[in-house]
Amino acid sequence: MIEPDGLIRVNGQQAIREPRLWLLGYGSWCGPACATLLGAGRVARSMVRQLAAWLASPTQDVRL
């Protein structure tokens, strides 16, 4: 999951090597606006929609 360079590779907010891991406020797309309540809220709303769709997908293994 953690690469040799110490980073976690992501596709949007979802970790590539561990798809059950979603990271909010992480990655190259994250800018200074993410550090504000307004910016974090926008990203969080988007992530919740994506995560809900992923969880609803019958092809996903969501075991803990």
C-alpha positions as CSV (number, residue, x, y, z in Angstrom):
1,M,0.0,0.0,0.0
2,I,2.7,2.5,0.9
3,E,5.2,2.8,-2.0
4,P,9.0,2.8,-1.5
5,D,9.0,6.7,-1.8
6,G,6.6,6.8,1.3
7,L,3.5,7.9,-0.7
8,I,0.2,6.2,-1.3
9,R,-0.8,6.2,-5.0
10,V,-4.4,7.3,-5.4
11,N,-7.0,7.5,-8.2
12,G,-8.9,10.6,-7.1
13,Q,-9.4,9.9,-3.4
14,Q,-9.2,6.1,-3.5
15,A,-6.0,4.3,-2.9
16,I,-5.0,2.2,-5.9
17,R,-3.4,-0.8,-4.1
18,E,-6.0,-0.9,-1.3
19,P,-9.4,0.2,-2.8
20,R,-11.1,0.1,0.6
21,L,-8.9,3.1,1.7
22,W,-10.2,6.5,0.8
23,L,-8.1,9.6,1.6
24,L,-9.6,13.0,2.1
25,G,-7.2,15.9,1.7
26,Y,-4.4,13.9,0.2
27,G,-2.8,13.8,-3.2
28,S,-1.5,16.2,-5.8
29,W,-5.0,17.6,-6.5
30,C,-5.2,19.0,-3.0
31,G,-4.6,22.7,-2.7
32,P,-4.8,25.4,-0.1
33,A,-8.6,25.6,-0.4
34,C,-8.8,22.1,1.0
35,A,-7.5,23.4,4.3
36,T,-10.6,25.6,4.8
37,L,-14.0,24.4,6.1
38,L,-15.6,25.4,2.8
39,G,-13.0,23.6,0.7
40,A,-13.0,20.5,2.9
41,G,-16.8,20.4,2.8
42,R,-16.9,20.4,-1.0
43,V,-14.3,17.6,-1.3
44,A,-16.1,15.6,1.5
45,R,-19.5,15.9,-0.2
46,S,-17.9,14.7,-3.5
47,M,-16.1,11.8,-1.7
48,V,-19.3,10.7,0.1
49,R,-21.1,10.4,-3.3
50,Q,-18.2,8.4,-4.8
51,L,-17.9,6.2,-1.8
52,A,-21.6,5.5,-1.6
53,A,-21.6,4.5,-5.3
54,W,-18.6,2.3,-4.7
55,L,-20.2,0.6,-1.7
56,A,-23.4,0.0,-3.6
57,S,-21.6,-1.7,-6.5
58,P,-22.2,-5.4,-6.4
59,T,-18.7,-6.1,-7.7
60,Q,-16.8,-4.5,-4.7
61,D,-15.4,-6.5,-1.9
62,V,-16.2,-4.4,1.2
63,R,-15.2,-6.8,3.9
64,L,-13.4,-5.2,6.9
